[in-house]
Amino acid sequence: MGNRLSKIYTRTGDDGTTGLGDGTRVPKDDARVEAYGTVDETNSAIGVVLAHEVVPDDLRRCLTEVQHDLFDLGGELCIPGSRVITDEHTGRLERDLDRFNADLPRLKEFILPGGGPAAAACHVARTVCRRAERQVWTLVDGQHVAPEVPRYLNRLSDLLFVIARVLARLESGSEVLWRHDRGR
């Protein structure tokens, strides 16, 4: 591993710019910075899910691996031209998605975000992940991004939805369904 930070502040960003992994300086609100910043936010939101004791070991292992992936994905976005995320990463998410979804009842209604603290936190992580995906698509409009990156984020948000469903059932025994006919 390269040099570790011994000093956390550098003052180089005080002018509204930040350095990409290749040394290029860009505005802090650059589409690339927005994209990898929201990937980092997704990673942090998953950390909040993992802070709940109710999370079973198999989900914990899955989400911890996802956190490693997101760190790699953020690095890929931070270094233009870098390639880290592959179809195998997305394939692993799909296998986990299928495995965790197998015992859940089929959906017939929309689910309200909630169901317990861990499930609610997972829904927040899912929505932050969706925003990261949208921001990556914004980046794609002007710069090259490997197609595996938005595909991974799309699948991850699906996985987080399924995990939120699993957690809701563990925490409260059921999910809160949207009632479209609630007497308007």
FENSULCOR-V281942 format. One record per pair of residues at least 24 apart in sequence whose C-alpha atoms are under 7 Angstrom apart, sorted by the first residue. I is the first residue (numbers start at 1). J is the second residue. If there is no record, write none. Layout:
# FENSULCOR-V281942
I_J, I_J
This chain:
# FENSULCOR-V281942
20_78, 20_79, 21_78, 21_79, 22_79, 31_138, 31_139, 32_77, 32_139, 34_135, 35_132, 35_135, 35_136, 36_74, 36_77, 36_78, 38_132, 39_70, 39_74, 39_129, 39_132, 40_74, 42_125, 42_128, 42_129, 43_67, 43_70, 45_124, 45_125, 46_122, 46_125, 48_121, 49_118, 49_121, 49_122, 52_118, 85_148, 85_149, 86_148, 87_148, 90_152, 90_155, 93_155, 93_156, 93_159, 97_159, 97_162, 100_162, 101_162, 109_177, 109_178, 110_177, 110_178, 111_175, 111_176, 111_177, 111_178, 112_176, 112_177, 112_178, 114_176, 115_168, 115_171, 115_172, 115_175, 115_176, 116_168, 116_171, 116_172, 118_167, 119_164, 119_165, 119_167, 119_168, 122_160, 122_164, 123_161, 123_164, 126_157, 126_160, 126_161, 129_153, 129_157, 130_157
